[in-house]
């Protein structure tokens, strides 16, 4: 894993998006993500693609969403719903390579700097105010995920 930027705290603005949500076990989650990206890209051909983790339960179900950042709010269209990546202070890091190692690195950095994530316990798992991977590399043009330039972002508690 190669770190391109960060880890750091960044003030990010509110951004509108179109997204598709799903609930899936961790095992097989990335296959579900990839299919949701294909479904979303069939409707939207521009904008940054991201993978958002709403609720994490590694032993149970993951509440996920794939989205594309848009310039303004979109109208609902079947499974495609409007959403907002909220403004706030985020722990961020951009990397190329293996996502698990990158996520571990960012989480350790957050803990090591006494920062608190916007995360609350929930009966379904850990519910995040906003946690996502933004793909700086277009997944439609680079099939090798380990070559993607990815920005991790986890909103911090105020």
N, C-alpha and C positions, 0 to 999 in steps of 0.2 A: 504494500500500500504506500502510495506517495502522497504526502500532504502538499497541496498547492497553495492554500491560504488558511491561516488560522492555526489553531482555534482562537476565537476572539468573540467579544460581545459586539453585536451590531444592532443598531436601531433600524428596523425594517418597516416600510410603509404598509398600509392596508392594500391588498390586491384582490380584485375580483377574479373568479374562475368558474369554469364549467367542470363538473366532476361526476363520477360514477362511484357509488359506495358498494361495499360488499363485506360480508362477515365470512371468515374462512379460518380453518386451523393454520397454525404457523407452518406446518409441513404442507407444502404445496402452495403457500401464499404467493410466492413469486411467479408461479405459473398463472395464478388468478390475476396478479398485477399486470403481467404481460398481455393477457387477453383483454383486460379492461383498457389498456393503452391502445390496442388495436381498434377496439370499439369506439373509443373517444377520437382517435385520429381519423377514423372514417368520417366523422362529422366536422372536426376542426383541424385545419392544416397549418395553423400558425399559433405561436405562443409557447412559452416554456412549459414542459411537461413535468409533473411532480407526482410523488407517491406519499400520501399522508397517512399517518398512523393515529387514529382517533383513540382506540383502546387497545392496550397490549396485555395479552395473557398467553405467555409462551406455552403453557401447558393446556390451554383451552382455545378460545377463539380470538382472532384478531379482527378488529373493526377497522377496515382500511378504505382508502379512497384514492383514485387516480384522477388527476385534474390537469387542466390546461389553463394557464393564466390568460385572462382576456382583458381588454382595455376598459370594459364596463360590465355591469351586471348582465347576465344572459337570462332568457326565458326558459323555464323548464321544458324539456322535450323527452318524454318517456323516462328512461332511466337517468338521463343527463339532467343534473340539477345545478342551480346556481349556488355559489358559495363565496366565502371571503376568507383569505388568509389574513388574520388580524394583525394590526400594527403592534409593535412592541419591541422590547429588547430580546434578542435571541442569541443563544450560543450558536456559533456557526463554524463550519470547517468545510473546505473544499478539498476533495481528494480524487485520486484515480486509483483503482485497484479493488481490493476486497472490502465490501461494505461492513461486514461484522467487525473487522479490525478497526475500521474508521469510526464506527459507532462507539465501540469500546473506548477508543482514544478520546472522543469528544465527551463521553459520560465521565470518564476519569478526570478530564480537565475541569469539567463543571464541578465535580465533588472537590477536587484539589484546590479550587479557587473559592470555595464556600459559597457557590451560587446555588440558587434553588430553582428547580424547574417548575413551570406551571403545569402541575400534575396532581391529581387527586385520586385516592383509592375509590373504587367503584365495584359493585358486585360482579361486574363483567371483567374487571382487571384494573390496570392503571390507565386512567382517563387523562389525556393530554389536552391542554388548551390549544396547542398547535405544535406539531412535530412532523417534519416532512423531509424528504429527499428531493431536491430540485435538480433535474438533469440538464446540465449545461451542454452536454453532447446530445444531439437529436437521436433518440433510440431507433428512429426509422432509417437512419443512414449508417449507424454503427451497431452491428449485431452483437459484438463482444462486450458484455456488461463490464468486464474488468478493464475496459478501455474508456468507459464513460467518465467524463469529468462531472462529479456529483457534489452538490452543496448540501450538507446536512444542516438543519436548522431546528432548534428546540427553543420555544418561547420560555423566557424566564419569568418567575413570579415577581410581582412588583414589590 
